[in-house]
Amino acid sequence: MLLPKKVKFRKAHTFRENSEKVGVESRGTKVSFGSFGLKAMTAGRIKSTQIEAARKTIAHSMSKTGKIWTRIFPDHPYTQKPAEVKMGKGKGELQGYVAIVKPGRVLFEVDGMDEVSAREMLRKGGTKLPVKTKVIAR
């Protein structure tokens, strides 16, 4: 599971939820390392466990010759209060880390396989993520 070695602040502000006001990604929008990529079409927060599940799904259907690049990293901490706790009494405890994704961001890249199998494995990996995705080619 991915998490940062060190963070400046243990708890961070919650960014806005409304995905229509988020805007589009300006960095990491092109396939740079591999031949095919998985691109986010909607905004969202992707937990480190979801990134790992998608990576495992892609790697499972890949032959030993292929290579995967993960282009996002969960560096934003998120907190949660326990169930059935009254309001107030401070912010909840740290639960894990998320990667904040805007539309247009390339999430994964693959190389070293034919187009049909690459598109299918990226599609399967995209089903594990909470954002709508699209398979793109270089």
Backbone bond lengths (Angstrom), bond angles and torsions (degrees), N, CA, C in turn:
res aa  C-N    CA-C-N  psi(-1)  N-CA   C-N-CA  omega(-1)  CA-C   N-CA-C  phi
1 M - - - 1.451 - - 1.531 108.86 -
2 L 1.314 116.82 136.77 1.453 121.65 -177.43 1.527 110.97 -83.91
3 L 1.332 116.62 136.10 1.452 121.69 170.43 1.513 108.28 -159.69
4 P 1.331 117.68 151.36 1.458 119.84 -177.80 1.522 111.78 -70.78
5 K 1.339 116.23 149.94 1.460 120.91 177.64 1.521 110.82 -66.22
6 K 1.327 115.57 -38.41 1.456 120.44 -174.08 1.524 108.54 -150.09
7 V 1.328 118.03 140.60 1.462 121.80 175.45 1.522 108.74 -124.42
8 K 1.321 116.16 150.79 1.464 120.49 -179.01 1.525 110.46 -69.74
9 F 1.352 116.60 -41.89 1.452 120.95 178.15 1.523 108.88 -126.72
10 R 1.336 116.07 136.28 1.464 121.73 -176.03 1.521 111.89 -65.32
11 K 1.345 117.05 -40.84 1.466 121.70 179.32 1.528 108.63 -117.90
12 A 1.321 116.32 140.26 1.459 120.77 -176.72 1.523 110.44 -118.41
13 H 1.322 115.87 163.81 1.461 121.24 175.70 1.523 109.70 -67.53
14 T 1.323 116.32 149.46 1.452 121.69 174.83 1.529 107.83 -84.28
15 F 1.335 116.93 125.73 1.451 120.00 177.67 1.516 110.35 -77.46
16 R 1.313 116.83 168.08 1.466 120.85 -174.40 1.519 111.99 -63.99
17 E 1.326 114.41 145.29 1.459 121.78 -177.31 1.522 112.90 -86.13
18 N 1.354 117.22 -31.53 1.455 120.64 -173.64 1.524 110.10 -67.75
19 S 1.332 116.64 108.06 1.460 120.64 -174.60 1.522 112.61 -73.42
20 E 1.344 118.51 -13.29 1.463 120.06 178.40 1.528 111.27 -75.77
21 K 1.332 117.09 -22.96 1.463 120.97 -178.39 1.523 112.88 -98.54
22 V 1.312 117.38 7.99 1.458 120.81 -174.22 1.524 111.96 -78.46
23 G 1.327 118.51 -38.14 1.455 121.50 -175.48 1.515 110.08 94.71
24 V 1.322 117.08 -171.66 1.460 121.39 -179.17 1.524 109.82 -114.87
25 E 1.320 114.76 158.95 1.458 121.62 -178.91 1.523 109.90 -72.33
26 S 1.331 116.30 141.56 1.461 120.69 177.18 1.524 111.72 -106.64
27 R 1.335 117.11 -21.11 1.469 121.26 179.65 1.522 109.32 -116.11
28 G 1.318 116.27 153.22 1.458 121.11 175.93 1.508 114.22 65.75
29 T 1.344 116.94 39.21 1.455 120.51 -177.01 1.526 113.08 -102.89
30 K 1.326 117.87 -7.16 1.465 121.35 -178.03 1.530 109.69 -116.04
31 V 1.329 116.18 154.38 1.456 121.27 175.35 1.523 107.67 -75.20
32 S 1.333 117.30 114.80 1.462 121.74 -173.34 1.520 113.93 -105.33
33 F 1.332 117.77 -37.43 1.457 120.93 -171.16 1.530 112.65 -102.75
34 G 1.316 117.65 -45.35 1.462 121.55 -175.81 1.514 112.84 -101.16
35 S 1.343 114.69 -162.92 1.459 121.49 178.37 1.521 112.35 -98.25
36 F 1.347 116.08 -31.73 1.461 121.63 -178.90 1.519 109.37 -129.61
37 G 1.335 115.32 149.72 1.454 119.75 -178.95 1.512 112.09 -138.76
38 L 1.332 115.37 161.59 1.461 123.30 176.16 1.519 106.82 -109.65
39 K 1.330 116.17 117.06 1.457 122.23 -173.77 1.521 110.73 -109.20
40 A 1.337 117.37 137.11 1.463 122.25 177.77 1.520 109.32 -78.47
41 M 1.331 116.99 133.80 1.451 121.82 178.96 1.520 111.91 -104.69
42 T 1.330 117.98 -16.43 1.460 122.70 176.83 1.523 108.77 -128.12
43 A 1.327 115.49 162.90 1.455 120.58 178.61 1.518 110.12 -84.45
44 G 1.308 116.36 157.19 1.450 120.26 177.40 1.508 112.01 173.10
45 R 1.326 114.45 176.73 1.460 122.21 176.39 1.510 107.47 -110.94
46 I 1.312 116.81 125.51 1.460 121.46 -179.01 1.520 108.10 -109.40
47 K 1.328 115.99 118.49 1.459 121.18 -179.88 1.519 110.18 -71.66
48 S 1.326 115.79 157.75 1.464 120.52 -179.33 1.525 111.08 -63.19
49 T 1.335 118.10 -32.50 1.463 120.84 178.23 1.534 111.30 -67.95
50 Q 1.338 116.42 -35.30 1.462 120.61 178.57 1.523 111.07 -70.23
51 I 1.335 116.88 -38.13 1.474 121.20 176.28 1.525 109.45 -61.78
52 E 1.330 116.06 -44.57 1.463 120.68 -179.35 1.535 111.51 -65.96
53 A 1.334 117.43 -38.68 1.462 120.90 178.14 1.527 110.96 -63.84
54 A 1.331 117.15 -42.56 1.461 121.17 178.39 1.526 110.70 -65.89
55 R 1.335 116.84 -41.72 1.467 121.03 179.58 1.528 110.93 -62.79
56 K 1.335 116.83 -42.76 1.470 120.82 179.43 1.527 111.08 -64.98
57 T 1.329 117.22 -39.14 1.463 121.16 179.42 1.523 110.96 -64.33
58 I 1.334 115.89 -42.39 1.473 120.17 178.67 1.527 109.89 -66.49
59 A 1.327 117.06 -44.76 1.465 121.12 -177.48 1.525 111.95 -67.74
60 H 1.329 117.14 -32.55 1.460 121.11 -178.42 1.529 111.81 -64.61
61 S 1.322 116.60 -38.83 1.459 119.84 -178.18 1.528 112.74 -90.64
62 M 1.328 116.73 3.85 1.464 121.37 -177.93 1.528 110.11 -96.96
63 S 1.307 115.74 146.84 1.466 119.46 175.12 1.530 108.82 -78.17
64 K 1.319 116.04 172.64 1.472 119.83 -177.40 1.526 112.23 -70.08
65 T 1.332 117.18 -16.63 1.458 119.89 -177.65 1.525 112.23 -79.50
66 G 1.325 118.04 -23.99 1.460 121.10 -175.98 1.516 113.34 -77.38
67 K 1.334 115.45 165.18 1.462 121.85 178.66 1.518 109.45 -135.02
68 I 1.344 116.46 143.76 1.472 122.94 179.75 1.518 108.66 -116.71
69 W 1.334 115.48 140.19 1.458 121.91 170.12 1.522 108.25 -120.54
70 T 1.329 116.77 130.13 1.463 121.99 174.40 1.516 106.90 -98.01
71 R 1.329 117.15 117.58 1.462 121.36 -172.80 1.529 113.48 -96.59
72 I 1.337 118.09 1.74 1.460 120.37 177.99 1.523 108.21 -123.07
73 F 1.330 115.75 154.82 1.461 120.81 178.75 1.524 109.15 -138.34
74 P 1.334 118.00 131.21 1.471 120.24 -179.75 1.533 111.02 -79.07
75 D 1.319 116.61 101.55 1.459 120.82 -177.10 1.528 112.85 -119.10
76 H 1.320 117.07 3.93 1.470 121.38 -177.43 1.531 109.07 -106.54
77 P 1.352 118.62 116.27 1.467 119.54 -178.56 1.522 111.60 -73.44
78 Y 1.334 116.56 147.19 1.464 120.67 173.81 1.516 109.06 -129.38
79 T 1.331 114.82 148.97 1.462 121.34 -176.67 1.520 109.68 -119.43
80 Q 1.335 114.99 164.71 1.455 120.49 178.31 1.517 108.44 -156.00
81 K 1.332 115.06 136.71 1.463 119.62 175.36 1.521 109.36 -86.03
82 P 1.318 118.30 151.59 1.465 120.13 -179.84 1.526 111.78 -63.16
83 A 1.318 116.28 162.57 1.457 121.68 179.48 1.526 110.42 -67.38
84 E 1.339 116.01 144.80 1.464 124.29 176.11 1.523 113.21 59.93
85 V 1.327 116.53 39.08 1.467 122.06 175.62 1.517 107.43 -109.09
86 K 1.338 117.17 136.70 1.464 121.47 -178.44 1.522 110.90 -67.61
87 M 1.334 114.69 159.76 1.456 120.91 179.96 1.528 109.74 -66.44
88 G 1.348 114.86 156.03 1.454 119.16 179.33 1.521 111.39 92.71
89 K 1.305 116.46 -166.27 1.470 124.29 179.68 1.522 112.83 62.77
90 G 1.319 117.40 30.12 1.458 120.96 172.38 1.519 115.02 89.22
91 K 1.319 113.86 178.56 1.460 121.65 -178.03 1.526 109.31 -80.73
92 G 1.342 116.59 153.82 1.458 121.67 -178.12 1.516 112.89 -70.93
93 E 1.311 114.74 174.61 1.460 120.88 -178.95 1.533 110.75 -80.66
94 L 1.325 115.30 156.58 1.453 122.65 179.22 1.533 109.83 -63.82
95 Q 1.341 116.77 129.43 1.461 121.79 179.80 1.525 112.65 -105.62
96 G 1.316 116.83 -32.87 1.462 120.17 -178.16 1.518 110.05 170.72
97 Y 1.328 115.35 -160.01 1.459 121.24 -176.58 1.522 110.24 -128.21
98 V 1.339 115.38 146.28 1.457 121.71 179.36 1.525 109.89 -126.89
99 A 1.328 115.12 155.54 1.460 122.17 170.42 1.523 106.26 -103.64
100 I 1.321 117.46 123.44 1.463 121.65 179.62 1.526 107.53 -87.39
101 V 1.335 115.88 119.74 1.464 122.19 -172.09 1.511 109.80 -117.03
102 K 1.318 116.47 134.39 1.462 122.95 173.75 1.524 108.78 -105.13
103 P 1.330 118.04 162.66 1.469 119.64 178.24 1.526 111.64 -60.99
104 G 1.328 116.36 136.82 1.456 121.73 178.38 1.512 114.22 103.58
105 R 1.313 118.43 -9.69 1.460 121.95 -177.56 1.529 110.73 -76.55
106 V 1.340 116.77 134.27 1.457 121.48 174.84 1.529 107.21 -83.82
107 L 1.335 116.41 122.02 1.462 121.88 -174.68 1.527 112.12 -91.69
108 F 1.327 116.41 -47.59 1.472 122.09 -179.55 1.514 109.12 -133.56
109 E 1.339 115.42 152.32 1.455 121.57 172.95 1.516 108.82 -133.38
110 V 1.327 116.28 146.11 1.463 121.54 177.60 1.521 109.39 -132.14
111 D 1.339 114.97 155.93 1.460 121.21 178.17 1.523 108.31 -152.20
112 G 1.316 116.11 158.31 1.457 121.15 174.30 1.513 114.49 93.47
113 M 1.338 118.46 23.92 1.466 120.96 177.04 1.520 109.94 -151.29
114 D 1.343 115.09 169.72 1.460 119.00 -177.92 1.528 110.65 -74.31
115 E 1.329 115.00 164.33 1.470 121.12 -172.52 1.528 112.68 -64.82
116 V 1.307 118.39 -40.87 1.471 121.52 -176.07 1.527 110.72 -63.48
117 S 1.329 116.63 -48.51 1.469 119.32 -178.79 1.531 111.36 -70.34
118 A 1.330 117.82 -35.10 1.466 120.55 178.77 1.524 111.00 -64.75
119 R 1.325 116.93 -43.65 1.466 120.42 179.02 1.523 111.35 -64.72
120 E 1.326 116.96 -39.60 1.464 120.61 -179.02 1.526 111.51 -68.02
121 M 1.333 117.93 -43.18 1.471 119.12 -179.43 1.523 112.05 -69.85
122 L 1.320 118.33 -34.26 1.472 120.03 176.06 1.526 110.81 -69.50
123 R 1.336 116.52 -35.59 1.468 119.55 176.53 1.520 110.67 -63.33
124 K 1.337 116.96 -42.90 1.466 121.08 178.09 1.524 110.91 -63.53
125 G 1.328 117.30 -40.81 1.462 120.59 178.13 1.515 112.16 -65.85
126 G 1.338 117.03 -34.25 1.460 121.47 179.27 1.507 113.58 -67.21
127 T 1.343 117.12 -24.42 1.463 119.45 178.52 1.520 112.36 -70.45
128 K 1.320 118.19 -18.73 1.470 122.08 179.79 1.530 112.52 -83.30
129 L 1.327 117.20 -6.93 1.464 120.96 -174.15 1.528 111.28 -103.34
130 P 1.344 117.85 151.29 1.468 121.17 -177.90 1.524 114.59 -82.91
131 V 1.331 118.31 8.34 1.462 122.02 178.26 1.524 108.80 -117.04
132 K 1.341 116.77 155.11 1.459 120.29 174.09 1.519 107.78 -73.80
133 T 1.327 116.32 139.37 1.459 120.32 -176.46 1.519 110.81 -129.89
134 K 1.340 113.91 165.37 1.462 121.94 178.35 1.523 107.95 -142.96
135 V 1.314 116.72 140.88 1.464 121.54 177.61 1.522 108.08 -87.63
136 I 1.331 115.97 128.56 1.467 120.73 -179.80 1.533 108.80 -123.32
137 A 1.318 115.86 157.91 1.464 122.00 178.01 1.515 109.24 -115.55
138 R 1.301 115.05 158.55 1.464 120.55 177.81 1.509 108.51 -71.57
